Amino acid sequence: MWPSLPRTPSICWPKLCDEYQIGLAVHNHPKPHSVYWNPETVAEVCKGRTKRIGVCADTGHWVRSGLDPVECLKKLEGRLIGFHLKDLADFGKVDSYDVPWGTGKANVLGILNEVKRQAAKPVFGIEYERSLPEAERERQVALCIAAFDQMAGQLAG
């Protein structure tokens, strides 16, 4: 992931991605810290290029930027390579903090439903930017895993 990826990637990147069968994922950060806060900018970078160039969707940064993660994913259909899946306490606040999945404003169930609709197979990562004592962080990550399992089971029917 290259957060400083230029808006017009080098001609050699798509060729190298295909030749070596590797994905290149643009990672979004919140506005105003990155031009990639807006999924339309990421879609523009990907347009007309190999499907190996896509997004590592950081749902927390979209929520911080006041964007609906489900709508962002729809704009990036076919380009989901990975996730920094987060749920946040507050919507549209840059200083909002991580909470266990399904308890905040990110609509994690809606995100997973959209991934299913797209038949995407991204890599999911749990990322906590919130500073917590180690035991509490482990407890909250365990809650994220349990929530993921429960939501995935629900979507599987």
Disulfide bonds with the S-S distance in Angstrom:
none
